[in-house]
Amino acid sequence: MTTNQTVPSGLQHVLDGQPDDATASPVQGALHGIRVLDLSRVLAGPFCAMILADLGAEVIKVESPEGDDSRHFGPTVNGQSGYYRLFNRSKYGITLNLKEDDDRGTLLDLAKTADIIVENFRPGVMERLGISAGKLRQINPRLIVVSISGFGQTSKLRGAPAYDLIAQAMSGLMSVTGWPNGEPTRAGVSLGDIIPGIYGATAALAALQERHTTGKGQHIDLAMLDSLVSILESVGMRALHGEEPTACGNDHAMSTPFSTYKTMDGSIAIAIAGDRLFPRLSAALDRDRWLSDPRFRLQTTRNKHSSEFRIELEEALSAMTNEQAVALLEHHQVPVAEVRSVTDALTNEHARERGLVAMEEDGFATLASPLRLTGSVPPRPAPQLGQHNHLIPQWSGKTIEYRS
């Protein structure tokens, strides 16, 4: 999508609801004084560093002279990549050709003044360039190096290329996503990158805290595949203990009703886990007989008769529109929602009240951070390629000095 309109018309009322000082920078953020070198590209690493920037760290993105590949990803907004702008907001930007001795020397000088380095090169590349995590930590023992790769620094698969789709496929996640007897399905966003990015930021902050005690940094080895496996929650636990989970559409394998259900003009999501909320649903739909029906009165038996219960529930909803059904169930405090489009989710009243869309100082609309600390900072525009090269001499000095 290409547009000359910075703020989509559907988002204008959301942004109009922001406070007047929405783009005003606080004096300092929660991570004031922490310097991060972001050597990463595209998504997992840039997202990790973006979280740190959102919390006020001074993040310096180091790109090759050709730039991060994601500078060419859509959507294009006023000639710039909206994708790149999202994941590289609030960062400074410099260019270095790490294949050249002089530029590698500059990076090593910068590493002496840094607290954290984030990188997502394929394992072995940093060593071949002469800037391995070990060498970086040798010249700066307090340095924390966060390495995000597909399969980790030590796996036999360490050198294999990895993308989100590959991680999702290998993790088992795709096998339990989609409809019964259907094709394995990728989740709609790049969880294989996003999850290790979140873990990377969390690990970096924990390592900073540990450094207060030990005085030393460390090398953090994060794998996309490991990260996805770690969030398999009940699906993973069922597999560990004798069951082979399979895809079940929008249903929950252990809770009924916990799915989307048809109404007169569409479908709604209803989520009831356990037996405490079930009487509310029965009362709302005037189906008290469900509470005495041996198939339905308990969660354990409802799960065994989920198809039969779906028929009864959708029959009760068939005389109502989505709007009517949601209003009725909300009145009875049953967890319920319409299935919204992405645009709806970004433009509704909740989005406005919670500030889910943020406006950068040049009028660019972006996804807001959900972190609401006193030390969170509003987003600033992502850097142009090499925009801050003139600051390299200052940054490569021996003393760390925070620059706003």
N, C-alpha and C positions, 0 to 999 in steps of 0.2 A: 504494500500500500504506500503510495506517495501522496503527500498532502502539503499544501502551503499554509495550512491553518495550524498554528501552534497548539491551540486549545480546541479539541473537538467540541462541537456545539452541545453534544449531549452531556459534556462534563462541566460546562460553564457554571451551572447552578451549584455544583458540588464545590468548585473552587471559590465561588462567590461567598460560600458559607465559612471560608477560613477567616481567622482573625487577621486584622490589618498588619500585624507584625509577623506574619507567617514566614517571611523570608529573612527576617532580621537574625543575624548571627549572635549567639550568646558570647559572653566574654571568653569562656573556655568550655570544652566538653569534658565528659567523664574520663576520656583517655588523653587529656591535655598533656603534652610533653612526651607522648609515645610516638616514635617514628617507625613507619612501616614501609619497606620496599616491596612493591608488588611487581614481581617478575612474571606473573601469570597471564594467561590468555583465555579469551572466550567466556567461560562461565564459572566453573567450580572455584578457581582461585580468585578471580575478580569479585565474585559474590562474597567470599570470605573476607577479602580486604575491604569491600564496600561496607560490611557490617561494622568493621573497626572504624572506618571513616565516619559512618553515621553516629558513632559514639565519640567523635572528636579527635581521633588519632590523626596525625599528619601522615597521609598516605601518598607516596611518590610512585606513580606507575611508570615502570621502565619498559618501553616498547622497542622493537627493532625499528630501523629507519623506514621499513615498509608499513609498520603499524600492526596493531592487533587485527586478526582476521575479522573479528566481530564489528569492526568499523564499517563493514560492507553488508551487515545483516539488516533486514527490514524489521520494523517499518521505517521508511525514510521520512523524516520530518524536517522541513526546511533545509534539505540537502545533507542532513546528518542522520546517522543510525540511531533510532530510538532504543534499540537493544544495547548498543555500546553505551549510550548515555545513562541508561538505567544502572548498569553494573559497574560503571566507573565514575559515578557522581562523587563530588566532594574530594576528588583526588587531584594532585599535581601530576603533570605529565612530562617525561623526558624521553629522549631516544638514545640508545646505545647499541652499537653493533658488537655483540659479545664474541664474535669471531675474530675481532681485532684486538691486539695486545693493549693498545692505549685505552680503549673503551672498557676492556676487562679490568684494567688497573683502576679506572674511574669507579667501576662498580665495587671493587674491593675497598676503595677509599670510602665510598658511601656506606658500605657494610659496617665499617668501624664506628659509624655514628648512629647506626640503626638499632632498634629494639627487636623488630620482627621482620623476617623475610617470608613472603608467601610465593611459592612457585608450583607450577604444575607441568613442568617438562616431563617427558618420558624418562623413567629411571635410567641413569647412565649418562644422560646428556650433560648434566651439570659437571660431572666428573671429566668428561671429554673436553669441556670448555675451560677446565681449570678453576672452576668456582664451586666445587662440591660443598655440601653442607659441612663436612669436616673441616675443609679449608676456611670457610667463612667463620666457623666457630673458633678456629684456631687464632684468627686475627682479632676476633671479638668474642671472648668466652661468655659474655652475657647475652649473646644473640640467640633468639628463638627462630628456628627455621621450620616453617610449616610446608611440608611437601605433600601435594595431593596428586595421586596417580590412579590409574585404572585398577591395578592389582597389588599395589604396595611395592616397597623398595626391596623386599627379600623374597617374594614369591617367584616360582619358576616362570610365572606368566609376566614378570615385571616388565619385560620389553615389549609385550604385546600392545597394540593400539587399542584404545578404549574410548567409547562414546557413551552417552546416556543410554541409548538403545541397547548396547552390548551389556552394560551393567544391569539394566532392568531384566534382560533376557536371562543372564546367568544367575541372578539373585533368586529366582523363583517368583519374583513379583508379577511378571507377565502371566505366569501360569494360573494365578488366582485372580486375575483382572479380566473382565469381560463376562460373557454370558455362558451358561452351561453348554457344553459340547460345541462351543464356538472357538474361534482362533484365539490364541494368547494375545493379549492386548497391552500396548504400552500405556502407562499413565499419561494424562493429557499435558503434563508439564515435566520438565527434565529433572526428575527427582534424583537420578543418578549423579547429577552435578550439584543440585541444591543441598541435598542432605550432607555430603562431605564438606560443602562450603560452610554450613552451619556448625558442623562438628569442628572444622578447622578454626573458626573464630572462637568457639568455646574453649578448645584446647590451648589456643594462644593466650587467652586471658588467664586460664589456669596456670600456664607456664610462667606468666608474668608474676602471678601471686607466689608461685614456688620459688621464683628467683629472689624474692624478698628474703627468703630464709637461707637459700643456698648460695646466692650471689652468682649463680651460673644459669645460662640458657640451656636449651636442649634442641634436638632434632625430632620433630613430630612427623611420623609416617602415617598418612591417612590414605586409604584406598576407597575408591568409589564402590567397588563390589562389597567390601567389608561393611561400608556404611549402610548400604541398602539391606544387606542381610540382617543388620542389627535392628532395623525397624520393622521386621516382619511380625512383631508382637504376637498376638494369639495364633496367627497362622504358623509362625515358626515354632511356637511351643507345641502346637498340635502335631506338627511333623516330627519334632523331637521325641514325642511320646506316643508314637505308634499309628498316627493317622496321616493319610496323604491328602492335604487340602486341595480343593479344585475350585475353579471359578464358579461363582453363584450369582452373577449379575449384581444388582443393587441390594440383594438380600445380605443379611448377616448370618453366618453359619451357626451362630449360637444364640441368636435373639430373634424373636418373632412377636409382633410385627416390627421390622427394622428394614425398611425398603422404600421404594416408590410404589404408589398405588393409584389406580385410575379413578378419575372423577368424571363428571358429566362432560367436561371440556378439556381435560388434560390429565395430569398426574401430580401428586404431591408426595413429599417425603415425610414419613412418620417413623419416629425412632423411640422404641420402648425396650429398655433392657431390664430384665428381671420382672418381678410381679408387682412391685409397689405402684407403678403408674398405670397398670392395665385396667383397674377399675375406673379410672378417669376416662379412658377411651370408651369403655363399655357404657358408661353413663352418658357421655356426650352423644353417642350414636343410638341411644336407647336400646342397647343390646345387653341388658342385665343377664340374659340367659347364658351369655358367654362365661359368666363367673361360675356357673354350675355345670357347664358342659365339660365332661372329663377330658375331652380333646384339647380344650382351650384354656381352662382355668389356671393352669400352671405353665410357667415358661418351658419347663422340660418337655411337657406333652405338646405344647403349641409348636415347638420346633419339629416334632415328629409329624405334625399335621399342618405344616406351614402352607402347603398348596390349598388345602381345604379352608384354612383360615383366610387366605387371600381371597377366595371366592366370596366368602361371607362379608369380609371387610369392604371389598369393592362393590358389592351389592348395596351395602349401607351408604357408600359414598356416591353411588350412581345418580342420585337425584340432586346432587349439589355440584355447583361450579367449584373450581379451584379456590376462588376468593371466599365463597361461602364456607367451604370445608375448613380452610385455614382459620377463618374467623371463629368458627364453632369450636374447633379443637384448641385454639389458643385460649378461648374463654374458659375451657376446662383444664388449662395448664398441661396440655399434652404436647410434647415436643413435635413440632410440625413446621414445614416450610414449603413454599413453592420452589420449583427448580428454576433458578434464574440463569439468564445468559451472563456472560462476562460483562457486557456493557451494563446490564441491569445492576450487577454487583458493584460496579464502579460509580453508579449515578443515583442510587436510591438514598432514602433518608438516612439510613444507618451509615452509609459511606460519608455523607456530609457531616453527620454528627461526630463521627470518629476520625475524620480527616484521613480517609484511606487513599485519597489522591492528594499529592503535594505539588505545589507550584515552585519551580526554581526561579531565580532572580531575573532570568531572561524570558520568562513566560512559558517555559517548557513544562508540560504536565507529566508527572511521573508517579510511580507507585510509592506510597509513603512507607517508611519503616514502622513496624508495629511496636518498636521499643520506645517506651515513654518514660525515659529517665530524666532527671533534672539536667543531666549532662549529655542528653541527646542533642544533636545539632541539625538544623534544617539543611536539606540537600543543596549543593552548589553544582553548577554545570560541570560535566566531565571535560577534561582538558582536550584542546586541539593537539594534534600530533606534534610533539616536541615543544609545546607551548612554554614550558618552564626550564628549558635547557640553560637559560642564562643564570639560573639559580644554583646550578651544579657546584660551582666553586664554593658557595656558602654552605651547601649541604655536606660537602665532603671534608669539612673542617673537623677538628678533633673534639669540639665541644658540641653537645646536643643542645640546640636552642629551639624551642617551639616557635613556629611562625604562623600567624593567623592569615 
